[in-house]
Amino acid sequence: MSEQCSVEMCKSSSRTQCHCCKKNFCRSHFNEHDNLPNLQLNTFADEINILNNRLQAFNLNIVTDESRQKLEKWRASCYKIIDDIFEQTCQKIDQRINEKIERQRNEILRINFIIDELIQKQETTMTDIDLLQKAIHKTEHDIDNIEYTRFDVISRSLAIDHSLIQIEELHLPQFKLSSLIPPYKTIDRMNGGRQHIAINEQFCLIHQGLDLYLMDQNLTVIRKSQENFDHVYDMCWSSTLAQFILLDRHTIFILDPNTMLIQRIPIDQDRRCWSCTCSDTSLFLSTLFCGSSILQYSLLPSIQFEKEWKSPETCTRRQMIIGTVCKNETIAMIIVDLVEKEKRIELKLSKTFERLWSLKLDVVYSDGYLSCCSLNHGHWLLSDYNTSSLIHISSDGKILETSTYNEKPCRINLFHRNKLIITTDASINFHRLI
């Protein structure tokens, strides 16, 4: 007796068996089964064409830009070392020849003084004449030596250690709010402070109560500030100075992470500053007034006021800037409109303040915290305290995802590419990105 076709609901008797899967089929279902691999080939062809199109459209600069910028910065710092050595050596050469010239000037002044005295007294002896003649001949001889002096600079070729630069391939997590896992570490907050955090590649600086704590990548506290800080309005890191920058109403604080020592730079008393951020060349401070200004300071050779960017280049006269973040020669600004009762984020070029994009935020208008940080791949993350929202924004200013956080977020930042720090009223939460 023949077996039944293995296709469910088919009552026909089997006519053949597939040698691949060892199943029995009737004639019609065997033909369908036999054609399935051919149909699958069409699917594979479509998929590989999609992948090929992605590869053809791939922008190499997206992957290499950040590393190239680091290399450019390294090259500039190396050139500066060579330039400094060159300038110092030139100054040493100039100093040595100037010292010789100065000695002869002094000798000529001395001889002139003796001659003037002898002329006035009119009692010159042959001994005086002999002494003057010898002094003049010696001075002439010394000046001849100066004119024929040359400096032989003995230098060695600069030996380059090629191991100074290492290339490490990194996989930057593709951030997805829907994949955000619970924090792997939580620190209880102390009373006081504005929940500010600042980060660099190695350290995280946290404002807790009246103190500043420096933590390493293992989230171990390694240093504590030697002074109390009550009114810290904002904090950021300057890679150019290799120092943290803190801001209160009328003072810039420069914090050395190695010593935790503070340098103070006063701000004009007429300006009340609220936020700070750094590019590779400049420090930017926003003022807390309608039609906010951005005060631009140079970083090198010292922090000096350079320029004030005013409305409408910064925002309109009815708007106010409440947050700023620099990334890759751009500056993101969180802006509130006091008339329209709305909030938005804008991305501008940090050198010209040309607007790249602007995004109105669908959040409740109030005085609650609204914080921003840069993510991998040029993306941005916003947190809104009042709605407990996290908003993921693309590099071209589009909302990719919105999620509700289980607490009200105060401040956010990305630490070492794969750790998201979120501060709340009660805690500091560390999330690992996967």
BATISE-827517 format. One record per residue (C-alpha): x, y, z; residue in three letters. Coordinates in pm, whole numbers, plus 50000, padded with zeros to 5 digits. Each point is the difference from the previous one (the first is absolute). Last residue first. Layout:
N
+-------+-------+-------+------+
!    xx !    yy !    zz ! type !
+-------+-------+-------+------+
!     X !     Y !     Z !  Ala !
...
+-------+-------+-------+------+
END
This chain:
434
+-------+-------+-------+------+
!    xx !    yy !    zz ! type !
+-------+-------+-------+------+
! 52535 ! 54638 ! 52339 !  Ile !
! 50006 ! 50329 ! 50189 !  Leu !
! 50073 ! 49969 ! 50372 !  Arg !
! 49785 ! 50217 ! 50224 !  His !
! 50138 ! 50192 ! 50300 !  Phe !
! 49743 ! 50165 ! 50227 !  Asn !
! 50069 ! 50292 ! 50234 !  Ile !
! 49731 ! 50011 ! 50268 !  Ser !
! 49715 ! 50173 ! 50182 !  Ala !
! 49920 ! 50316 ! 49803 !  Asp !
! 50116 ! 49833 ! 49681 !  Thr !
! 50333 ! 49970 ! 49820 !  Thr !
! 50033 ! 49795 ! 49681 !  Ile !
! 50340 ! 49871 ! 49890 !  Ile !
! 50015 ! 49797 ! 49678 !  Leu !
! 50304 ! 49773 ! 49978 !  Lys !
! 50116 ! 49873 ! 49660 !  Asn !
! 50200 ! 50278 ! 49835 !  Arg !
! 50232 ! 50063 ! 50299 !  His !
! 49730 ! 50191 ! 50191 !  Phe !
! 49690 ! 50134 ! 49827 !  Leu !
! 49820 ! 50275 ! 50192 !  Asn !
! 49660 ! 50074 ! 50151 !  Ile !
! 49867 ! 50246 ! 50258 !  Arg !
! 49674 ! 50032 ! 50196 !  Cys !
! 49801 ! 49690 ! 49905 !  Pro !
! 49664 ! 49943 ! 50178 !  Lys !
! 49989 ! 49631 ! 50080 !  Glu !
! 49887 ! 49688 ! 49810 !  Asn !
! 50098 ! 50157 ! 49668 !  Tyr !
! 49734 ! 50036 ! 49732 !  Thr !
! 50119 ! 49945 ! 49644 !  Ser !
! 50015 ! 50194 ! 49676 !  Thr !
! 50163 ! 49874 ! 49681 !  Glu !
! 50148 ! 50118 ! 49674 !  Leu !
! 49917 ! 50372 ! 50019 !  Ile !
! 50159 ! 50170 ! 49698 !  Lys !
! 50275 ! 50263 ! 50020 !  Gly !
! 50244 ! 49887 ! 49729 !  Asp !
! 50229 ! 49807 ! 50236 !  Ser !
! 49699 ! 49815 ! 50141 !  Ser !
! 49820 ! 50086 ! 50325 !  Ile !
! 49920 ! 49761 ! 50289 !  His !
! 49759 ! 50152 ! 50255 !  Ile !
! 49994 ! 49884 ! 50364 !  Leu !
! 49686 ! 50102 ! 50188 !  Ser !
! 49921 ! 50031 ! 50371 !  Ser !
! 49724 ! 50245 ! 49892 !  Thr !
! 50113 ! 50285 ! 50226 !  Asn !
! 50371 ! 49915 ! 50002 !  Tyr !
! 50055 ! 49988 ! 49625 !  Asp !
! 50309 ! 49814 ! 49879 !  Ser !
! 50156 ! 50047 ! 49657 !  Leu !
! 50231 ! 49765 ! 49811 !  Leu !
! 50193 ! 50091 ! 49688 !  Trp !
! 50135 ! 49809 ! 49699 !  His !
! 50328 ! 50070 ! 49820 !  Gly !
! 50086 ! 49629 ! 49960 !  His !
! 50046 ! 49952 ! 50378 !  Asn !
! 49805 ! 50215 ! 50241 !  Leu !
! 50013 ! 50368 ! 50093 !  Ser !
! 49835 ! 50123 ! 50320 !  Cys !
! 49697 ! 50214 ! 50086 !  Cys !
! 49811 ! 50107 ! 50311 !  Ser !
! 49660 ! 50160 ! 50063 !  Leu !
! 49940 ! 50058 ! 50370 !  Tyr !
! 49662 ! 50137 ! 50110 !  Gly !
! 49895 ! 50366 ! 49964 !  Asp !
! 49690 ! 49922 ! 49800 !  Ser !
! 49879 ! 49939 ! 49643 !  Tyr !
! 49889 ! 49638 ! 49965 !  Val !
! 50185 ! 49814 ! 49727 !  Val !
! 49944 ! 49955 ! 49627 !  Asp !
! 50335 ! 50141 ! 49902 !  Leu !
! 50046 ! 50228 ! 49699 !  Lys !
! 50304 ! 49900 ! 49798 !  Leu !
! 50248 ! 50233 ! 49828 !  Ser !
! 50266 ! 49909 ! 49745 !  Trp !
! 50341 ! 50104 ! 49869 !  Leu !
! 49990 ! 50360 ! 50124 !  Arg !
! 50309 ! 50207 ! 49919 !  Glu !
! 50161 ! 50099 ! 50329 !  Phe !
! 50323 ! 50081 ! 49809 !  Thr !
! 50270 ! 49809 ! 50187 !  Lys !
! 49781 ! 49770 ! 50215 !  Ser !
! 49785 ! 49891 ! 49708 !  Leu !
! 49641 ! 49980 ! 50124 !  Lys !
! 49762 ! 49732 ! 50129 !  Leu !
! 49666 ! 50112 ! 50146 !  Glu !
! 49787 ! 49846 ! 50272 !  Ile !
! 49650 ! 50126 ! 50076 !  Arg !
! 49770 ! 50100 ! 50283 !  Lys !
! 49659 ! 50165 ! 49987 !  Glu !
! 49798 ! 50258 ! 50191 !  Lys !
! 49944 ! 50216 ! 49687 !  Glu !
! 50099 ! 50312 ! 50195 !  Val !
! 50282 ! 49872 ! 50222 !  Leu !
! 50156 ! 49789 ! 49722 !  Asp !
! 50245 ! 49756 ! 50155 !  Val !
! 50323 ! 49896 ! 49827 !  Ile !
! 50227 ! 49698 ! 50046 !  Ile !
! 50308 ! 50067 ! 49790 !  Met !
! 50221 ! 49746 ! 49822 !  Ala !
! 50341 ! 50126 ! 49888 !  Ile !
! 50187 ! 49860 ! 49702 !  Thr !
! 50374 ! 49970 ! 49934 !  Glu !
! 50000 ! 49625 ! 50081 !  Asn !
! 49785 ! 50021 ! 50316 !  Lys !
! 49916 ! 50298 ! 50220 !  Cys !
! 49710 ! 49996 ! 50251 !  Val !
! 49789 ! 50297 ! 50114 !  Thr !
! 49706 ! 50041 ! 50240 !  Gly !
! 49745 ! 50259 ! 50114 !  Ile !
! 50003 ! 50239 ! 49703 !  Ile !
! 49719 ! 50259 ! 50020 !  Met !
! 49745 ! 50113 ! 49744 !  Gln !
! 49797 ! 50319 ! 49963 !  Arg !
! 50293 ! 50188 ! 49847 !  Arg !
! 50052 ! 49728 ! 49739 !  Thr !
! 50285 ! 49750 ! 50031 !  Cys !
! 50381 ! 49991 ! 49962 !  Thr !
! 50055 ! 50187 ! 49674 !  Glu !
! 49687 ! 50213 ! 50067 !  Pro !
! 50109 ! 50084 ! 50269 !  Ser !
! 50362 ! 50037 ! 50109 !  Lys !
! 50331 ! 49817 ! 49967 !  Trp !
! 50252 ! 50171 ! 50230 !  Glu !
! 50365 ! 49970 ! 49901 !  Lys !
! 50351 ! 49929 ! 50119 !  Glu !
! 50018 ! 49987 ! 50382 !  Phe !
! 50330 ! 49843 ! 50109 !  Gln !
! 50083 ! 49656 ! 50138 !  Ile !
! 50374 ! 49963 ! 49945 !  Ser !
! 50236 ! 49898 ! 49719 !  Pro !
! 49760 ! 49854 ! 49909 !  Leu !
! 49636 ! 49951 ! 50101 !  Leu !
! 49843 ! 50300 ! 49828 !  Ser !
! 49670 ! 50121 ! 50144 !  Tyr !
! 49661 ! 50036 ! 49827 !  Gln !
! 49706 ! 50152 ! 50187 !  Leu !
! 49668 ! 49878 ! 49861 !  Ile !
! 49716 ! 50250 ! 50039 !  Ser !
! 49646 ! 49921 ! 50107 !  Ser !
! 49712 ! 50191 ! 49839 !  Gly !
! 49813 ! 49986 ! 50329 !  Cys !
! 50260 ! 49965 ! 50273 !  Phe !
! 50204 ! 49719 ! 50156 !  Leu !
! 50328 ! 50044 ! 49815 !  Thr !
! 50167 ! 49715 ! 49812 !  Ser !
! 50372 ! 49926 ! 50043 !  Leu !
! 50215 ! 49857 ! 49719 !  Phe !
! 50364 ! 49894 ! 50043 !  Leu !
! 50204 ! 49988 ! 49681 !  Ser !
! 50261 ! 49814 ! 49796 !  Thr !
! 49923 ! 49629 ! 50016 !  Asp !
! 49635 ! 50073 ! 50084 !  Ser !
! 49888 ! 50056 ! 50357 !  Cys !
! 49666 ! 50032 ! 50183 !  Thr !
! 49851 ! 50223 ! 50269 !  Cys !
! 49653 ! 50083 ! 50132 !  Ser !
! 49836 ! 50268 ! 50216 !  Trp !
! 50189 ! 50328 ! 49991 !  Cys !
! 49884 ! 50324 ! 50161 !  Arg !
! 50170 ! 50290 ! 49825 !  Arg !
! 50027 ! 50346 ! 50151 !  Asp !
! 50259 ! 49874 ! 50251 !  Gln !
! 50245 ! 49928 ! 49716 !  Asp !
! 50142 ! 49653 ! 50060 !  Ile !
! 50284 ! 49920 ! 50242 !  Pro !
! 50254 ! 49721 ! 49932 !  Ile !
! 50079 ! 49770 ! 50292 !  Arg !
! 50256 ! 49718 ! 50003 !  Gln !
! 49919 ! 49692 ! 50207 !  Ile !
! 50210 ! 49707 ! 50119 !  Leu !
! 49855 ! 49648 ! 49965 !  Met !
! 50362 ! 49879 ! 49962 !  Thr !
! 49985 ! 49770 ! 49700 !  Asn !
! 49653 ! 50106 ! 49884 !  Pro !
! 50110 ! 50368 ! 49978 !  Asp !
! 49688 ! 50213 ! 50044 !  Leu !
! 49959 ! 50337 ! 49824 !  Ile !
! 49721 ! 50204 ! 50161 !  Phe !
! 49824 ! 50273 ! 49801 !  Ile !
! 49830 ! 50259 ! 50220 !  Thr !
! 49697 ! 50233 ! 49989 !  His !
! 49691 ! 49779 ! 50032 !  Arg !
! 50174 ! 49670 ! 50053 !  Asp !
! 50188 ! 49796 ! 49746 !  Leu !
! 50231 ! 49701 ! 50010 !  Leu !
! 50265 ! 49904 ! 49745 !  Ile !
! 50180 ! 49667 ! 50015 !  Phe !
! 50360 ! 49977 ! 49882 !  Gln !
! 50199 ! 49845 ! 49717 !  Ala !
! 50036 ! 50354 ! 49863 !  Leu !
! 49922 ! 49896 ! 49642 !  Thr !
! 49776 ! 49712 ! 50112 !  Ser !
! 49783 ! 50250 ! 50187 !  Ser !
! 49738 ! 49827 ! 50216 !  Trp !
! 49667 ! 50149 ! 50109 !  Cys !
! 49814 ! 50120 ! 50310 !  Met !
! 49687 ! 50209 ! 50063 !  Asp !
! 49829 ! 50228 ! 50254 !  Tyr !
! 50214 ! 49908 ! 50300 !  Val !
! 49869 ! 50196 ! 50298 !  His !
! 50108 ! 49808 ! 50309 !  Asp !
! 50355 ! 49894 ! 49933 !  Phe !
! 50213 ! 49916 ! 50304 !  Asn !
! 50376 ! 49984 ! 49959 !  Glu !
! 50259 ! 49723 ! 50003 !  Gln !
! 49812 ! 49805 ! 49737 !  Ser !
! 50000 ! 49620 ! 50027 !  Lys !
! 50215 ! 49745 ! 49821 !  Arg !
! 49996 ! 49632 ! 49899 !  Ile !
! 49630 ! 49916 ! 50033 !  Val !
! 49953 ! 49662 ! 49831 !  Thr !
! 49759 ! 49992 ! 49709 !  Leu !
! 50207 ! 49731 ! 49825 !  Asn !
! 50072 ! 50256 ! 49727 !  Gln !
! 50147 ! 50236 ! 50261 !  Asp !
! 49810 ! 50236 ! 50230 !  Met !
! 50077 ! 50358 ! 50105 !  Leu !
! 49775 ! 50136 ! 50273 !  Tyr !
! 49908 ! 50366 ! 50044 !  Leu !
! 49856 ! 50113 ! 50331 !  Asp !
! 49720 ! 50220 ! 50134 !  Leu !
! 49727 ! 49738 ! 49959 !  Gly !
! 50129 ! 49773 ! 49724 !  Gln !
! 50132 ! 50155 ! 49679 !  His !
! 50138 ! 49716 ! 49789 !  Ile !
! 50312 ! 49994 ! 49783 !  Leu !
! 50040 ! 49689 ! 49782 !  Cys !
! 50347 ! 49894 ! 49894 !  Phe !
! 50189 ! 49824 ! 49724 !  Gln !
! 49874 ! 50109 ! 49657 !  Glu !
! 49849 ! 50321 ! 50138 !  Asn !
! 49687 ! 50067 ! 50203 !  Ile !
! 49800 ! 50272 ! 50174 !  Ala !
! 49705 ! 49955 ! 50236 !  Ile !
! 49761 ! 50249 ! 50162 !  His !
! 49730 ! 49892 ! 50249 !  Gln !
! 49929 ! 50357 ! 50109 !  Arg !
! 50151 ! 49977 ! 50347 !  Gly !
! 49829 ! 49946 ! 50332 !  Gly !
! 49903 ! 49685 ! 50185 !  Asn !
! 50207 ! 49694 ! 49921 !  Met !
! 49912 ! 49765 ! 49718 !  Arg !
! 50005 ! 49624 ! 50034 !  Asp !
! 50230 ! 49830 ! 49752 !  Ile !
! 49862 ! 49736 ! 49763 !  Thr !
! 50186 ! 49739 ! 49799 !  Lys !
! 49894 ! 49753 ! 49728 !  Tyr !
! 49711 ! 50227 ! 49907 !  Pro !
! 49699 ! 49829 ! 49840 !  Pro !
! 50030 ! 49923 ! 49625 !  Ile !
! 49945 ! 50247 ! 49719 !  Leu !
! 49894 ! 49793 ! 49697 !  Ser !
! 49691 ! 50207 ! 49917 !  Ser !
! 50212 ! 50313 ! 50026 !  Leu !
! 50223 ! 49873 ! 49723 !  Lys !
! 50364 ! 50105 ! 49972 !  Phe !
! 50205 ! 49827 ! 49734 !  Gln !
! 50300 ! 49895 ! 50207 !  Pro !
! 50335 ! 50122 ! 49872 !  Leu !
! 50220 ! 49707 ! 49903 !  His !
! 50357 ! 50113 ! 50035 !  Leu !
! 50308 ! 49918 ! 49796 !  Glu !
! 50314 ! 50113 ! 50180 !  Glu !
! 50268 ! 50172 ! 49800 !  Ile !
! 50315 ! 50069 ! 50199 !  Gln !
! 50208 ! 50314 ! 49966 !  Ile !
! 50320 ! 50050 ! 50198 !  Leu !
! 50107 ! 49655 ! 49876 !  Ser !
! 50156 ! 50172 ! 49701 !  His !
! 50270 ! 50147 ! 50222 !  Asp !
! 50135 ! 50283 ! 49789 !  Ile !
! 50367 ! 50082 ! 50037 !  Ala !
! 50049 ! 50369 ! 49926 !  Leu !
! 50325 ! 50041 ! 49816 !  Ser !
! 50271 ! 50137 ! 50226 !  Arg !
! 50097 ! 50360 ! 50027 !  Ser !
! 50328 ! 50188 ! 50032 !  Ile !
! 49938 ! 50364 ! 49922 !  Val !
! 50330 ! 50165 ! 49905 !  Asp !
! 49981 ! 50362 ! 50100 !  Phe !
! 50196 ! 50267 ! 49811 !  Arg !
! 50219 ! 50280 ! 50129 !  Thr !
! 50183 ! 50210 ! 49741 !  Tyr !
! 49823 ! 50322 ! 50088 !  Glu !
! 50034 ! 49926 ! 50371 !  Ile !
! 50373 ! 49933 ! 49967 !  Asn !
! 50047 ! 50330 ! 49816 !  Asp !
! 49809 ! 50170 ! 50282 !  Ile !
! 50244 ! 49849 ! 50251 !  Asp !
! 50300 ! 50118 ! 49797 !  His !
! 49858 ! 50353 ! 49974 !  Glu !
! 49938 ! 50000 ! 50375 !  Thr !
! 50357 ! 49884 ! 50062 !  Lys !
! 50138 ! 50267 ! 49767 !  His !
! 49791 ! 50268 ! 50175 !  Ile !
! 50116 ! 49887 ! 50347 !  Ala !
! 50362 ! 49988 ! 49888 !  Lys !
! 49976 ! 50350 ! 49852 !  Gln !
! 49830 ! 50132 ! 50312 !  Leu !
! 50271 ! 49857 ! 50226 !  Leu !
! 50277 ! 50139 ! 49781 !  Asp !
! 49839 ! 50346 ! 49986 !  Ile !
! 49952 ! 50007 ! 50377 !  Asp !
! 50366 ! 49905 ! 50048 !  Thr !
! 50095 ! 50275 ! 49756 !  Met !
! 49832 ! 50246 ! 50235 !  Thr !
! 49675 ! 50193 ! 49966 !  Thr !
! 49956 ! 50302 ! 50226 !  Glu !
! 49732 ! 50191 ! 49805 !  Gln !
! 49750 ! 49933 ! 50283 !  Lys !
! 49689 ! 50014 ! 49778 !  Gln !
! 50157 ! 49803 ! 49716 !  Ile !
! 50127 ! 49738 ! 50244 !  Leu !
! 49653 ! 49955 ! 50149 !  Glu !
! 49838 ! 49965 ! 49658 !  Asp !
! 50263 ! 49741 ! 49894 !  Ile !
! 49940 ! 49797 ! 50317 !  Ile !
! 49617 ! 50002 ! 49946 !  Phe !
! 50044 ! 49900 ! 49637 !  Asn !
! 50216 ! 49704 ! 50107 !  Ile !
! 49735 ! 49883 ! 50249 !  Arg !
! 49717 ! 50041 ! 49748 !  Leu !
! 50202 ! 49797 ! 49746 !  Ile !
! 50052 ! 49728 ! 50262 !  Glu !
! 49626 ! 49991 ! 50080 !  Asn !
! 49919 ! 49966 ! 49632 !  Arg !
! 50262 ! 49725 ! 49971 !  Gln !
! 49838 ! 49803 ! 50285 !  Arg !
! 49656 ! 50046 ! 49842 !  Glu !
! 50122 ! 49858 ! 49669 !  Ile !
! 50131 ! 49684 ! 50170 !  Lys !
! 49677 ! 49958 ! 50196 !  Glu !
! 49800 ! 50050 ! 49680 !  Asn !
! 50198 ! 49719 ! 49832 !  Ile !
! 49919 ! 49756 ! 50282 !  Arg !
! 49636 ! 50108 ! 50029 !  Gln !
! 49933 ! 49966 ! 49628 !  Asp !
! 50138 ! 49645 ! 50001 !  Ile !
! 49795 ! 49909 ! 50309 !  Lys !
! 49687 ! 50158 ! 49846 !  Gln !
! 50047 ! 49797 ! 49682 !  Cys !
! 50030 ! 49684 ! 50213 !  Thr !
! 49679 ! 50082 ! 50189 !  Gln !
! 49813 ! 50074 ! 49677 !  Glu !
! 50108 ! 49671 ! 49838 !  Phe !
! 49919 ! 49798 ! 50314 !  Ile !
! 49654 ! 50164 ! 50012 !  Asp !
! 49944 ! 49933 ! 49628 !  Asp !
! 50093 ! 49633 ! 50046 !  Ile !
! 49759 ! 49965 ! 50294 !  Ile !
! 49733 ! 50189 ! 49803 !  Lys !
! 50042 ! 49764 ! 49706 !  Tyr !
! 49935 ! 49710 ! 50238 !  Cys !
! 49686 ! 50171 ! 50135 !  Ser !
! 49878 ! 50064 ! 49645 !  Ala !
! 50062 ! 49637 ! 49902 !  Arg !
! 49807 ! 49875 ! 50305 !  Trp !
! 49708 ! 50231 ! 49917 !  Lys !
! 50001 ! 49883 ! 49640 !  Glu !
! 50011 ! 49639 ! 50120 !  Leu !
! 49703 ! 50061 ! 50231 !  Lys !
! 49810 ! 50164 ! 49714 !  Gln !
! 50085 ! 49704 ! 49777 !  Arg !
! 49861 ! 49762 ! 50263 !  Ser !
! 49675 ! 50197 ! 50014 !  Glu !
! 49964 ! 50021 ! 49622 !  Asp !
! 50081 ! 49634 ! 49920 !  Thr !
! 49666 ! 49819 ! 50038 !  Val !
! 49767 ! 50273 ! 49875 !  Ile !
! 50260 ! 50100 ! 49742 !  Asn !
! 49972 ! 49665 ! 49824 !  Leu !
! 49643 ! 50074 ! 49893 !  Asn !
! 49832 ! 49675 ! 49895 !  Phe !
! 49767 ! 50042 ! 49702 !  Ala !
! 50160 ! 49716 ! 49803 !  Gln !
! 50006 ! 49779 ! 50310 !  Leu !
! 49632 ! 50061 ! 50069 !  Arg !
! 49917 ! 49929 ! 49635 !  Asn !
! 50194 ! 49674 ! 50021 !  Asn !
! 49811 ! 49901 ! 50313 !  Leu !
! 49667 ! 50067 ! 49824 !  Ile !
! 50119 ! 49799 ! 49697 !  Asn !
! 50099 ! 49715 ! 50233 !  Ile !
! 49651 ! 49995 ! 50148 !  Glu !
! 49825 ! 50002 ! 49661 !  Asp !
! 50221 ! 49718 ! 49870 !  Ala !
! 49937 ! 49800 ! 50318 !  Phe !
! 49625 ! 50034 ! 49950 !  Thr !
! 50032 ! 49887 ! 49637 !  Asn !
! 50208 ! 49704 ! 50115 !  Leu !
! 49725 ! 49906 ! 50246 !  Gln !
! 49759 ! 49958 ! 49709 !  Leu !
! 50241 ! 49753 ! 49841 !  Asn !
! 50035 ! 49814 ! 50331 !  Pro !
! 49615 ! 49973 ! 50023 !  Leu !
! 49957 ! 49847 ! 49653 !  Asn !
! 50036 ! 49639 ! 50116 !  Asp !
! 49742 ! 50050 ! 50273 !  His !
! 49748 ! 50142 ! 49755 !  Glu !
! 50063 ! 49712 ! 49756 !  Asn !
! 49979 ! 49756 ! 50290 !  Phe !
! 49669 ! 50154 ! 50103 !  His !
! 49851 ! 49933 ! 49657 !  Ser !
! 50124 ! 49638 ! 49973 !  Arg !
! 49921 ! 49893 ! 50354 !  Cys !
! 50277 ! 50033 ! 50251 !  Phe !
! 50200 ! 49784 ! 50241 !  Asn !
! 50269 ! 50153 ! 50220 !  Lys !
! 50364 ! 49887 ! 50011 !  Lys !
! 50125 ! 50363 ! 50029 !  Cys !
! 50261 ! 49989 ! 49722 !  Cys !
! 49904 ! 49684 ! 49808 !  His !
! 49642 ! 50125 ! 49967 !  Cys !
! 49764 ! 49699 ! 49978 !  Gln !
! 49760 ! 49925 ! 49719 !  Thr !
! 49638 ! 49935 ! 49912 !  Arg !
! 49833 ! 50057 ! 50335 !  Ser !
! 49630 ! 49935 ! 50024 !  Ser !
! 49771 ! 50297 ! 50006 !  Ser !
! 49820 ! 50115 ! 50314 !  Lys !
! 50188 ! 50333 ! 50033 !  Cys !
! 49897 ! 50185 ! 50320 !  Met !
! 50365 ! 50021 ! 50115 !  Glu !
! 50258 ! 49922 ! 49733 !  Val !
! 50155 ! 49657 ! 50072 !  Ser !
! 49815 ! 49831 ! 49711 !  Cys !
! 49849 ! 49668 ! 50116 !  Gln !
! 50190 ! 49672 ! 49978 !  Glu !
! 49934 ! 49734 ! 49739 !  Ser !
! 49853 ! 49657 ! 50103 !  Met !
+-------+-------+-------+------+
END
